[in-house]
C-alpha cells in the first residue's frame, strides 16, 4: 500500500514534495504552514505528517503540537524539517512520534519513520 504524507511546507521547499512522490509516496495534502487549514489533515488519515520549520519555525512548531494532540493522528509520525537545531527546541516531550531531520535527509527520515510503523 502506498503511504500518504501530509506536507506543510513553504513554496521554496516544494521540491520536497516531488522527491517524496518520486520515492513512491502519495502526497494528498500540500499547504504552506500558515493559517488554520492544517487542522483538516486528520480527515485525510495520513500515514505521516511532514512540517517545514525552515521559515517561521514557531508557526510550524505550534502546528506540530496541535496535530500531535489530535486523537485521530495518534501514533502517526510527525517529521519536522529544519536547517538549525534551535528551530526545533521545545518540541521534544510535547510531540509524540517526533522525528527531527534536515532538508538533505528528508526522504531517509520519512522512509525510516514509515518502516517503523509497519
C-alpha positions as CSV (number, residue, x, y, z in Angstrom):
1,X,0.0,0.0,0.0
2,X,1.2,3.5,-0.8
3,X,1.9,5.7,2.2
4,X,0.1,9.0,2.4
5,X,2.0,12.0,3.6
6,X,0.5,15.4,4.5
7,X,3.1,18.1,3.9
8,X,3.2,21.6,5.3
9,X,6.0,23.4,3.5
10,X,6.9,26.8,2.1
11,X,6.9,27.5,-1.6
12,X,10.6,27.3,-1.9
13,X,10.5,23.8,-0.3
14,X,8.1,22.3,-2.8
15,X,10.9,20.2,-4.4
16,X,10.5,18.0,-1.2
17,X,7.0,17.1,-2.5
18,X,8.5,15.9,-5.8
19,X,11.2,14.0,-4.1
20,X,8.6,12.2,-1.9
21,X,6.4,11.4,-5.0
22,X,9.5,10.1,-6.9
23,X,10.1,7.7,-4.0
24,X,6.6,6.3,-4.3
25,X,4.7,8.2,-1.7
26,X,1.3,9.8,-2.1
27,X,1.2,13.4,-1.1
28,X,-2.5,14.3,-1.0
29,X,-2.1,17.5,1.1
30,X,0.4,20.3,0.5
31,X,-0.1,23.7,2.1
32,X,2.1,26.4,3.5
33,X,2.4,26.3,7.3
34,X,0.2,29.3,7.9
35,X,-3.5,29.8,8.7
36,X,-5.5,27.0,10.2
37,X,-6.4,24.9,7.2
38,X,-3.9,22.3,8.6
39,X,-6.5,21.3,11.1
40,X,-8.2,19.4,8.3
41,X,-5.2,17.0,8.0
42,X,-6.6,14.3,10.3
43,X,-9.5,13.8,7.9
44,X,-7.0,12.6,5.2
45,X,-5.9,9.8,7.5
46,X,-2.2,10.3,6.6
47,X,0.5,7.8,7.5
48,X,2.9,10.6,8.2
49,X,2.8,14.4,8.6
50,X,5.8,16.5,7.5
51,X,6.2,20.1,8.7
52,X,8.7,22.6,7.3
53,X,10.4,24.7,10.0
54,X,12.9,26.4,7.7
55,X,10.9,29.6,7.9
56,X,8.8,30.9,10.8
57,X,9.6,27.8,12.9
58,X,7.3,28.9,15.7
59,X,4.3,28.6,13.5
60,X,5.3,25.1,12.4
61,X,6.1,24.0,16.0
62,X,2.6,25.2,17.1
63,X,1.0,23.2,14.3
64,X,3.0,20.1,15.2
65,X,1.8,20.4,18.8
66,X,-1.8,20.7,17.8
67,X,-1.6,17.9,15.3
68,X,0.1,15.6,17.8
69,X,-2.7,16.3,20.2
70,X,-5.3,15.2,17.8
71,X,-6.6,11.8,18.7
72,X,-7.1,10.8,15.0
73,X,-3.4,11.2,14.5
74,X,-2.4,9.2,17.5
75,X,0.7,7.1,16.6
76,X,1.3,8.9,13.3
77,X,4.9,10.1,12.9
78,X,5.4,13.8,12.7
79,X,8.6,14.7,10.8
80,X,9.8,18.3,11.3
81,X,12.4,19.6,8.8
82,X,14.9,22.3,9.9
83,X,18.3,23.5,9.0
84,X,19.0,24.5,12.6
85,X,18.6,22.5,15.7
86,X,17.4,25.7,17.5
87,X,14.3,25.8,15.4
88,X,13.1,22.5,16.9
89,X,13.8,23.4,20.5
90,X,10.9,22.8,22.8
91,X,9.1,20.1,20.7
92,X,10.5,17.0,22.4
93,X,8.2,16.0,25.1
94,X,5.3,17.9,23.5
95,X,5.0,15.9,20.3
96,X,4.8,12.1,20.4
97,X,6.3,10.2,17.5
98,X,8.5,13.2,16.6
99,X,11.3,12.8,14.1
100,X,13.8,15.7,13.5
101,X,15.6,15.9,10.2
102,X,17.2,18.4,7.9
103,X,16.3,19.0,4.2
104,X,19.0,16.8,2.8
105,X,17.9,13.8,4.9
106,X,14.2,14.3,4.4
107,X,13.4,11.2,2.3
108,X,15.6,9.0,4.5
109,X,13.8,10.2,7.6
110,X,10.4,9.6,6.1
111,X,11.4,6.0,5.0
112,X,12.7,5.3,8.5
113,X,9.6,6.7,10.2
114,X,7.3,4.7,7.9
115,X,9.3,1.5,8.2
116,X,8.9,1.7,12.0
117,X,5.1,1.8,11.6
118,X,4.8,-1.5,9.6
